[in-house]
Amino acid sequence: PPTAMAVGHLAWRITWLALAGEGTALAVVWGAWAACGGTERDPHSPVGWLAVVAAALIFGFSEVPVKVPESQKAGPTLFNSYGFIGNGCVHCAIAVVLSLRSERAIHWQWLGMLAAFDIMVVQAFARSAIWILGIAAGPPIWCAVGMITSFSWGTIAFEDEPGSMGLSLLGLSFLVLGVMLVS
Protein backbone atom coordinates (compact mmCIF):
# COMPACT_ATOMS: atom_id res chain seq x y z
CA PRO A 1 0.00 0.00 0.00
CA PRO A 2 1.14 3.57 -0.64
CA THR A 3 2.69 5.50 2.22
CA ALA A 4 0.84 8.36 3.90
CA MET A 5 3.32 10.78 2.33
CA ALA A 6 2.65 9.39 -1.17
CA VAL A 7 -1.11 9.63 -0.61
CA GLY A 8 -0.71 13.22 0.61
CA HIS A 9 1.36 14.24 -2.43
CA LEU A 10 -1.10 12.59 -4.79
CA ALA A 11 -4.05 14.29 -3.07
CA TRP A 12 -2.36 17.69 -3.39
CA ARG A 13 -1.57 17.16 -7.08
CA ILE A 14 -5.12 16.04 -7.85
CA THR A 15 -6.54 18.95 -5.85
CA TRP A 16 -4.50 21.58 -7.72
CA LEU A 17 -5.22 20.00 -11.12
CA ALA A 18 -8.92 19.83 -10.25
CA LEU A 19 -8.95 23.50 -9.24
CA ALA A 20 -7.33 24.48 -12.54
CA GLY A 21 -9.83 22.34 -14.47
CA GLU A 22 -12.75 23.71 -12.48
CA GLY A 23 -11.72 27.31 -13.12
CA THR A 24 -11.39 26.59 -16.83
CA ALA A 25 -14.74 24.76 -16.98
CA LEU A 26 -16.46 27.59 -15.11
CA ALA A 27 -15.04 30.15 -17.52
CA VAL A 28 -16.09 28.09 -20.57
CA VAL A 29 -19.63 27.41 -19.32
CA TRP A 30 -20.17 31.00 -18.19
CA GLY A 31 -18.70 32.32 -21.41
CA ALA A 32 -21.01 30.12 -23.46
CA TRP A 33 -23.97 31.09 -21.29
CA ALA A 34 -23.17 34.80 -21.63
CA ALA A 35 -22.68 34.44 -25.40
CA CYS A 36 -26.13 32.82 -25.71
CA GLY A 37 -27.55 35.58 -23.52
CA GLY A 38 -30.25 33.42 -22.05
CA THR A 39 -31.56 32.03 -18.84
CA GLU A 40 -34.49 30.36 -20.54
CA ARG A 41 -35.13 26.73 -19.67
CA ASP A 42 -34.22 24.61 -22.68
CA PRO A 43 -33.65 20.86 -22.25
CA HIS A 44 -31.80 20.78 -25.59
CA SER A 45 -29.39 23.62 -24.79
CA PRO A 46 -25.76 22.71 -25.53
CA VAL A 47 -24.74 25.11 -22.75
CA GLY A 48 -26.94 23.24 -20.28
CA TRP A 49 -25.46 19.90 -21.32
CA LEU A 50 -21.95 21.36 -21.16
CA ALA A 51 -22.71 22.42 -17.58
CA VAL A 52 -23.98 18.89 -16.79
CA VAL A 53 -20.80 17.30 -18.13
CA ALA A 54 -18.60 19.81 -16.28
CA ALA A 55 -20.48 19.26 -13.01
CA ALA A 56 -20.28 15.48 -13.37
CA LEU A 57 -16.54 15.53 -14.05
CA ILE A 58 -15.74 18.08 -11.36
CA PHE A 59 -17.90 16.51 -8.65
CA GLY A 60 -15.68 13.45 -8.54
CA PHE A 61 -12.79 15.64 -7.42
CA SER A 62 -14.68 17.59 -4.76
CA GLU A 63 -13.77 15.32 -1.86
CA VAL A 64 -10.13 14.60 -2.78
CA PRO A 65 -8.86 17.39 -0.46
CA VAL A 66 -10.18 15.28 2.44
CA LYS A 67 -7.24 12.94 1.72
CA VAL A 68 -4.64 15.72 2.13
CA PRO A 69 -2.81 15.03 5.44
CA GLU A 70 -3.46 18.55 6.77
CA SER A 71 -7.21 18.06 6.41
CA GLN A 72 -6.97 14.72 8.18
CA LYS A 73 -5.36 16.51 11.13
CA ALA A 74 -8.08 19.18 11.12
CA GLY A 75 -10.96 16.70 11.24
CA PRO A 76 -14.34 16.95 9.51
CA THR A 77 -15.82 19.85 11.51
CA LEU A 78 -12.91 22.27 11.09
CA PHE A 79 -12.35 21.14 7.50
CA ASN A 80 -16.02 21.88 6.75
CA SER A 81 -15.73 25.29 8.40
CA TYR A 82 -12.86 26.22 6.12
CA GLY A 83 -14.81 24.83 3.17
CA PHE A 84 -17.83 26.96 4.06
CA ILE A 85 -15.66 30.08 4.33
CA GLY A 86 -14.13 29.26 0.94
CA ASN A 87 -17.58 28.69 -0.58
CA GLY A 88 -18.74 32.04 0.76
CA CYS A 89 -15.73 33.90 -0.64
CA VAL A 90 -16.08 32.30 -4.07
CA HIS A 91 -19.82 32.96 -4.19
CA CYS A 92 -19.33 36.60 -3.19
CA ALA A 93 -16.80 36.95 -6.04
CA ILE A 94 -19.27 35.34 -8.44
CA ALA A 95 -22.01 37.75 -7.27
CA VAL A 96 -19.71 40.71 -7.94
CA VAL A 97 -18.91 39.43 -11.46
CA LEU A 98 -22.59 38.83 -12.17
CA SER A 99 -23.56 42.27 -10.88
CA LEU A 100 -20.98 43.90 -13.16
CA ARG A 101 -22.28 41.97 -16.20
CA SER A 102 -25.98 42.34 -15.50
CA GLU A 103 -28.29 45.20 -16.23
CA ARG A 104 -30.59 44.01 -13.46
CA ALA A 105 -29.94 44.91 -9.85
CA ILE A 106 -28.86 42.02 -7.68
CA HIS A 107 -30.73 41.80 -4.42
CA TRP A 108 -30.87 39.47 -1.42
CA GLN A 109 -32.56 36.10 -1.94
CA TRP A 110 -33.70 34.29 1.20
CA LEU A 111 -34.25 31.09 -0.75
CA GLY A 112 -30.62 31.21 -1.84
CA MET A 113 -29.64 31.49 1.82
CA LEU A 114 -31.80 28.49 2.68
CA ALA A 115 -30.27 26.50 -0.19
CA ALA A 116 -26.78 27.39 1.08
CA PHE A 117 -27.71 26.23 4.59
CA ASP A 118 -29.04 23.00 3.12
CA ILE A 119 -25.82 22.27 1.22
CA MET A 120 -23.75 23.09 4.33
CA VAL A 121 -25.67 20.49 6.34
CA VAL A 122 -25.26 17.96 3.52
CA GLN A 123 -21.51 18.64 3.35
CA ALA A 124 -21.16 18.24 7.10
CA PHE A 125 -22.76 14.79 6.93
CA ALA A 126 -20.89 13.90 3.74
CA ARG A 127 -17.45 14.74 5.07
CA SER A 128 -18.14 12.82 8.27
CA ALA A 129 -19.17 9.86 6.12
CA ILE A 130 -15.91 10.08 4.17
CA TRP A 131 -13.88 10.18 7.37
CA ILE A 132 -15.70 7.12 8.71
CA LEU A 133 -16.54 5.04 5.59
CA GLY A 134 -13.87 6.28 3.19
CA ILE A 135 -13.99 8.18 -0.08
CA ALA A 136 -14.79 5.05 -2.10
CA ALA A 137 -17.98 4.20 -0.19
CA GLY A 138 -19.52 7.45 1.12
CA PRO A 139 -19.96 9.52 -2.08
CA PRO A 140 -21.42 6.73 -4.25
CA ILE A 141 -24.07 6.00 -1.64
CA TRP A 142 -25.21 9.57 -1.07
CA CYS A 143 -25.00 10.40 -4.79
CA ALA A 144 -27.22 7.47 -5.74
CA VAL A 145 -29.79 8.32 -3.09
CA GLY A 146 -29.57 12.02 -4.02
CA MET A 147 -30.13 11.26 -7.70
CA ILE A 148 -33.19 9.15 -6.98
CA THR A 149 -34.53 11.84 -4.66
CA SER A 150 -33.91 14.59 -7.23
CA PHE A 151 -35.49 12.51 -9.99
CA SER A 152 -38.54 11.91 -7.78
CA TRP A 153 -38.89 15.60 -6.91
CA GLY A 154 -38.49 16.59 -10.55
CA THR A 155 -40.96 14.10 -12.01
CA ILE A 156 -43.56 13.96 -9.24
CA ALA A 157 -43.61 17.41 -7.66
CA PHE A 158 -42.45 19.62 -10.54
CA GLU A 159 -43.75 17.50 -13.42
CA ASP A 160 -40.46 17.52 -15.35
CA GLU A 161 -40.63 14.92 -18.08
CA PRO A 162 -37.55 12.89 -18.96
CA GLY A 163 -37.09 11.91 -22.60
CA SER A 164 -38.04 8.33 -21.74
CA MET A 165 -39.51 7.44 -18.36
CA GLY A 166 -38.79 3.72 -18.87
CA LEU A 167 -35.13 4.30 -19.74
CA SER A 168 -34.78 6.78 -16.89
CA LEU A 169 -36.12 4.26 -14.37
CA LEU A 170 -33.88 1.57 -15.84
CA GLY A 171 -30.90 3.89 -15.49
CA LEU A 172 -31.76 4.64 -11.87
CA SER A 173 -32.06 0.90 -11.22
CA PHE A 174 -28.60 0.31 -12.69
CA LEU A 175 -27.28 3.15 -10.58
CA VAL A 176 -28.62 1.61 -7.37
CA LEU A 177 -27.35 -1.83 -8.35
CA GLY A 178 -23.94 -0.43 -9.18
CA VAL A 179 -23.66 1.40 -5.87
CA MET A 180 -24.68 -1.75 -3.99
CA LEU A 181 -22.00 -3.75 -5.80
CA VAL A 182 -19.27 -1.12 -5.35
CA SER A 183 -19.97 -0.21 -1.74
Disulfide bonds with the S-S distance in Angstrom:
none
